[in-house]
Amino acid sequence: MGLLSSLLLLPLAGAILVVLLPVRDPRASRYAALVVAAGTFAYATYLLAGFDAALPGMQYGETHAWHERMGSSFSLGVDGFSLPMILLGTLLVMVSVLASGSIREATRLYYALLLLLETAMLGVFMARDWSLFYVFWELTLIPLFFLINRFGGQRRQQAALNFVLYTMGGSVFMLIAILLLYDAVPTHSFAMDAIAEAARGLPISTQVWIFLGLFVGFAVKMPVFPLHGWLPLAHVQAPSPVSILLSGILLKMGSYGLLRAIETLPGAAWSLQTVFFVLACISMVYGGVLAWKSRDLKEMVAYSSVGHMGVVLLGLASLNSAGFTGAVMQMVAHGLVAGALFLLVGLLYERTHTRDIGDYSSLVRVMPRFAFFMVLALTAAVGLPGTAGFVAELHVLIGGFGRWGGWVAVLSLSLLISAAYAFRTAGRLFTGPVSARMRDVADLSRAEMAAAGTLAVGIVAIGVFPAPALALMGASVARVARLFGG
């Protein structure tokens, strides 16, 4: 068994272990899940230690025939694009387990679903066969549906159904596009390398139609305007630890898939570049405005994700080295920042049972530790220098300016809107007289501090020392940029 197969099976084995626990103590399920999640993150870090960042191709590759007649295989590999997503995903699952102390009922089911979701996410980022990619992509729906439907808020059934219908609707277009790509390969193979080589020889008009099918499937998951309708309801109704994964890593599956589509069909990406730029600008401004108007803290963070993923789309649409670098960095930065925000908002809701921003004031006096991490997360969401978001947005700005010149001022406008709702939120939460109902709110516990501190360290470490992260993805970025003359 290869290293990647072992990584893939580790959380799956953990899910089975949690289900088979002989005791019903919620703490036992949580501790078992935490050990498995921490072990998976440690294993992913071990892969990082042996990864050669100077090589542009896939590493740790392994291929096992799945259905030889159809040309499908169980093929895994990682490069400078997928390994950061694997590290981010395993880290966020560990943080989500740490933040799940409020789950008291059906805990074995809950933690087993979290670990099953981790397996599916890892499969998406490691798959080197489009049929395997699609299987893992669809597999993420099963645990997410039950996590939202069983453990969510009052409108959880509607949110879970809305999420599944949106995603499955987009997946239909993606499946048709994958089958068309499969038909274009003379040897009829689902292998990503074989499909990419054959697809580049297709007429541009054919490439465009196939690319649009892939784009619809990926844009729903990112999400991109106007395919974002499932996002606010799903985030608000999902348990906060699930929202951490939903925003922190599930959205990145869409942008990661779009990056692979650009690599497979560069001619179509050239032709649709302006369309992507327009959609990115609309998403950035639209998401920011809706976040600014929202009074619900969780809804605000959800809408802000639309704007931040618009930055990712802008970087990808630039089709140059700086843009690709900024897009992948923004995927990592947003995963850490959104994870921290959903973590903190969820912990605050557990204590106060309200998410209305108007119900709070001067929490800094009663929750100083919470205030520190919340302000850090809000300023990181704006892209403050010294945080991971600044590194990402600077690269996207450079890449966008190199392609469209002054039109990238829209990015600056979206940052101003982000600053408006971030500082408004900080002002409402931490200034003014202490509300009588907030005088006895408990500050963060040690376990909660550990979860928030882990994400904070990642946000600041990448912001202050970005060179290792940039080096990790540099060779892969150069490989894709060469397809566009970069």
N, C-alpha and C positions, 0 to 999 in steps of 0.2 A: 504494500500500500504506500502510495506516494505522500509527500508532505502536505500537498493541498487536499488530497482526499481525507487525510487524517484531520486537518483543520475543519473540513466540511462536516465530518461525522462527529466531531467532538460535542458541539451543542446538541446534535440530534440524540446522541447517547445520553447526554445530560437530561434532555426532555423525558426520555424513557425512564431514566433513574428517578426523576421527580415524581412521575406518575405512579411508580411502583413503591414509593416510600410507604412503609407500614404504619407510620403515625400520621395523624391529622393536624399536628401542631403547625400553625402557620409559620412559626420561626424555623422549623426544620426544613420546610419547602424553600423558604427564602435563603437560608444559609447554603443549602445544596445548590440552588440556582446561582448564588453569588460565587461559590467555589468554581462552578463550571464556567461562568461568564469570565471570571478573572483568569482562569486557566486558558480559555480561548484567546483572550487579549494577550496573555503572555506568549502563547504560541505564535500569534501574528507578529508580535515584536521579535520573536526568534527568526521568523522569515525575513523581517527587515534587516536583521544583523547580517544575514547571508546574501542579501540582494545586491547585485552589482549595478549601481545607478548609471554606469557608463555605457551599459548595453541597451540599445533601443528596443530590442525584441522581447518576446515572452521568456520568462524564466520559471523554473520549477515545473516545467511542462510535463504533462502525463496524458496519454490518450489510450482509451480502451474502447474497442469496437462495441457499439450499442445495437445498431441494426445495419449490417453491412449492405444489404440490398437497397435500403433507402439512403445510405450514405451518411447516417447519423452516428455520432460517437460520444462517449463520455470523455470530453476533452477539456482539460483545465490548464490554466496558466495565469501569470500575473506580470504586469509591466508597471511603468511609472504612473499610469492612470489608475489602475485597479488597486494597487497596493495601498495607496493613501486612503481609498474608500474602505478597504478591509480593516485597516487600523482604526479609522473613524467609527465604523460600524461596531466592531468588537468593544471599543471603548464606551460607546453610548449604551450598548446593551448592559454592560457592567454598571454604569451610572443609573440606568433605569431600574435595575434590580435593587440597587442601594436606595432608590427613591420610592420603592414600593411598599414601605412599611405600613401604609394605611390600608392595604389590601388584606382583609381578614376572612373573607369567605371564598370557598373554592380555590384556595391558594395553589394547590397542586396543578389544577387546570391552568390557572393564570401563568404560573412560571413555566410550565411545559410549553404553553403557546408562545411565550416570549422567546424561549430557546429554539423552538421550531421556526419562528420568524427569523431568528439569527441565521439558521442554516440556509433558509431560502435566500436571504440577502447576500450571504457569502457566495452562494451558487451563482447569482446574477453577476457578481463582480469577477468571478473566476472562470466562467464559462467561455470556451473558445469554439463553441459549436452553436449555431443559431437555434437549432431545435432544443438543445439543452438550456440555452439562455431563456427561451420562451417558457419552458417547463418551470424553471425556478421563478421567473417573473410572475407566472400565474399562481404558483405555490404561495407567494407572499399574501395573496388575498385571503386564504383560508384562516390562518391565525389572526390576521388583522380584523376580519369580519367578526370572529367570536370575541376577540378582546374588546372591541367597541360595543358589540351587541350585548355582551354578558356583563361587562364591568363599567360601561359608560354612564352618562347622565340620563336625564329624564327623556330626552329625545334620541336615545342611543339606537333604537331599531331603525329609525328614519336615517340617521347618520350612517350606520353600517350599510344599509341597503343603497343609499345614495353613493357612497364610496365605491362599492362593488360594481354597481351599474355603470358609473362613469368609467372606471378602470377597464372593465370588460368590454365596454363599447369601444374604447380606444384600442384595446388588444386585438379586436377583430381586424381593424385596419392594419395593425402591425403584423398579424399572422398572414394576411393576404400578401403583404409586401415581402415577407420572408419566403413564402412559397414561390413568388415571382422571381426572387433572387436565386432560389434553388433551381428553378427551371432554366435559368440563364447559364448555369455551370455545366459545361459539356460532360463532366464526369458525374453529375447529379450528386453533389455533396453539400452538407450543411456546414462544413468547416468554414470558419470566418475568413481564414487566409485564402482558401480556394474561391469563396464567393467574392471577396474583395478583388482578387485578380481578374475574375471573369466579368464582374459588374462594371469595371472601369472601361471595358470595351463596348458597352451598350450605347445606343444612341442617347444623346442628352435628354431628349423628350421622354424616353422610357425611364431613364434614371430619375428624372424629376417626379414622375408619377409614383414610382416605387418609394422614393425618399419621402414624399408627402404622406404615404401610408405609414411609414415608420415614424414620421414626425408627429402624427396625430396620437399614436400610442404613447410616445415619450412625453409629448407636451401635456397630456392629461396628468401624468404622474408628477411633472416638475413642480407646479403647474404653470402654464403660460396662458395669458389672457387670449381668448375668452373661454378657455377650457378649465377654469379654476373653480367652478361652481361647487364642487364637493368639499373643497378645502376648509372653509370657515366652520361649517357644521360638524365635520369630522373631528377637527381639532378641539372645538369647544366641548363636544360630547364625549370624546375619548378620555380615559384616565390620563392624568398628566404624565406618568412614566411612558405611556404609549405615545402620547404627543411628542415626547422627546425623540422617539424613534421615527415617528411619522414625518416630522419636520427635519430632524437631524440627519437621517440617512435614507428614508424611503423616497423623499423628493429627489435625492441625488441619483437614484436609480434611473430616473428619467433623463437627467442631464448627461449621465454616463452613457446611457444608450444612444443619445443623440450624438455624442462624441464618436462612438463607434460607427454610427451611420454616416457621419461626415467622412470618416476614414475609409469607409467602404464605397461611398458614392461621391467623390470629390467634385465631379462635374455638376451634379445636381446642387451641391452646396454652393458652388460658384453662382449658379443661375438663380438660386433662391436667397442669396445673401441679403439683398435689400428688404425682402419680405421679413426675414428674421430680425433685421435691424429695427424695422417699424414695430414689430410685435414686442421686441425687447424694450423699446422706449415706452410703449403703452403700458406694459407690465410694470415697469419701474415706477412710473408716475401714478398709475391707477392704484397699485398696491400701497404705495405710500400715502395717498390721499385717503383711502379707506381705513388704513391703520390710524391716521390722524383723527378721523371722525369717530372711531370706535370708542365706546366707554368701557367695554368688556376687555379686561387685560388679556385674556387668552385669545379672544378674537383679534385684538390688536396685533399680537405676535403672529397669528396665522396670516393676516393680510400683509404684514411686513415681509413674510416669506415670499409672497408673490413678487414684491419689488426686488428682493435680493436674488431670487432666481432669474428675474429679468436681467440682472447684471451678469449672471452666468451666460444667458443666451446672447447678450451683447458681446461677451468675450469670445464665444464660439463663432458668432457671425463674423467677427473680424478676420478670421482665417489667416492669422499670422501668429508668430511665436509668442509675442507679448499677450495677445488676446487669449490664446489657448492656456498659457501659464496662469493668467489672471482668472480664467474660468475655473480651472481645477483648484486653484488656491481659494477662490470664493466658495466652492463646494465644501472644502474643508472648514473654512472660517465660519460659514453659515451653519454648518453642522454643530460646531462647538458653541456658537453664540445662541442659536435658536434652542439648542439643548439646554443651555444654562437658563435662558429666559423661561422656557416651559417648566423646568425644574423648580425655579424660584416662585413663579406664579402659582404652580400647583401646591407647593408647600404653604404659601400664604393663604390660598383658598381653604386648605384643610384646617387652618387655624381660625379663620374669620367667616367662612361660608359665604363669601361674597367676592365677586370679581369686578364689581362696579368701581371704577377709578374714583368716583365722587365720594365713596364711603371711607376713604383713607385720608390720613394727614399725619405728618410728623412721626412716621414710624421709626425714623432714625433714633429717636429717644428710647424706644422700647425694644427695637430689633436692630442694633447697630451692626451685627454680623450680616444679617440679611441685607441691610442697606448697602454695605460695602460691595457685596457680590452683585446686587441688582444694578447699582450705578455702573460698575465695571461692565456688566453685560449690555446695558443700554448704550453706553458710549462706544463699546466695541461694535454694536450694531450699526452705529453711524459711520464707523471706519476711522476712529481716532488713531492718530499715529502712535505706534507702539503696540497695536493690536493686530491680529491676523487679518481683519477686514481691510485695514489700510493697505497692506501689501497686495492683497487681491485686487482692490479697486484701483490702485495705482497702475497695475499692469493692464487691467481692462481699459483704463483711460488712455494709456499709451497705445495699446493695440487699436482701440477705436479711433483715436486721432490719426493714426497712420493710415487708416482705411477711409474715414469719412470726414476728417478735419473738424471744423467747428461744430458740426452737428452733434458731437458727443457732449455738448453742453447740457443735453438732456440728463446725462448721468449726474452732473453737478446739481441740477434742479432736484433730482430724486434724492440726492444726499441732503439737500437743504430741508426737504420735506421730512426725511428720516430724522434729522436733528430736531425738527419742530416737535414731532410726537414723542421722541425719546426724552427730551428735556422737559416737555409738559408732563410726561408720566413721572419723571423723577421729582418734579416740583410738587405734584399732587400727592405723591406717596410720602415725601420726606420733609415737607415744610408745613407751616401753620400750627395751630394749637393741637394738642393731643386729643383725639376723640375719646369720649368716655368709654365707648365699647371696645377701644383698641388699647386701653391702658395695660391689660393683663395678657396680651398676646405673647406667647413664648418665642424666644429667638431660636435660631437654627441649632439642632442637636449636633453631636459629634459625627454621626453617620451622614447627616445632611451637609455638614461642613465638608466632609470628605468628598462627597459627590460634587458639590459646587466648586470646591477647591481644585479638583481634578480638571474640570473644564476650564476654570480660570487660568490654571497653569498652562494649559494648551493654548489658550487665546493669547496670553502674553508672550509665551516662549516663541511661538511662530512669528509674532509681531516684532519682537526684539531681535531674534536670531532666525531670520527666514532662510538663510543659505542652505541648511540641510534639506528643508522641504523643497526648495527650488531645485536643488541638485537631484533629488529623488525623481522628479518628473521631467527633468531637463532633456534627457535623451529621447524619451517618448514624444515630448512636445516637438523636438527637432524633426523626428521621423514624420509626424503628421504635417508639420509646416512645410516640409519639402514637397509635399503633394501640391502645394499652392505657390511654389516658387520662393518660400521662405528659407 
